[in-house]
Amino acid sequence: MDYASRKNENTDHNRHYKMAITIGFIAFATLIFCFVGQPATVLVVVGAINGFILPIALGISCWWPPARPRSWGQATTTPLG
């Protein structure tokens, strides 16, 4: 997609939608901190979960074959076959 086709992407509707999602996320995180009562504990637990998710996601993205062949026409292969 080039710039000309994407320049109208930030319409008022998109901006308001993104702002509402951001405000909702901040409110949700604030509620979790209030209910748990120990923000440091929540951050440590979330960091530990993130420490497991990131290597798994990286491994999947490295091993998963692409959806289509490369641009020069050759099909890609992975170590899995």
N, C-alpha and C positions, 0 to 999 in steps of 0.2 A: 504494500500500500504506500502510495507516495503522499507527500505533504498536502497536495491539493485536495485529496479525498479525505484527509483526516483533519483539516483545519476547522471544520464545523463540528468536531466531536465534542468540544466543551460547550455545549449549549447550557442554558439556564437549568433545564431539567436534570442534566447530568451533574452539574455543580451542586444542586440542591440534594440530589440523591446521594452523592459522595459525602456531603456534609452531614446528612442524616445518619449514614452508616458510621462515620467517624464519631459523632456525638453518641450514638448508641453503643459503640465499642468502649468509649471512655466511661460511660455510665455503667456498663456491665462490669468492667474492670474495677471501678470504684465500689460497686456493690459487693463484689467478691472480697475485696480488701476489707470492707466494713464487717462482713459476716465472719470472716476468718479471724480478723483481729490482729494478725501478725503478718504484715506485708513482706517482711524478709523471708519468712517461711514459705509463703506463696511463691515468691520469686525463685527461691532455691528449688522448690518442687517443679515449677514450670521449666526452669533451666535444665533440670535433670531429664525431664520428658523430652525437651528439645534436643538434648544431647543424644538421645536414642533415635529420634525421628530423622534428624539431619543425615547421619550416616546411612540409614536405611534408604532414604529418598535418593541420596547420591548413588548408592549401589544400584538401585532400580534404574535410575536415569542412565547410568553407564552401561548396563547390561541389556536394557530394553531396546529392541531394534526400532529404527525410525519407521514412521508410518508410510513413507514413500521412498523410492530409490534416490540416490544422490543425483545432483543436477547433470552430471556427465553420463548418466545412463547406467551406471553399474549398481547392482543391488548390493546393499551392505550386509556384512556378516558379523555376528557377534561370537564370542568364545563359546556361547551355549549352542551354537549351530545354526 
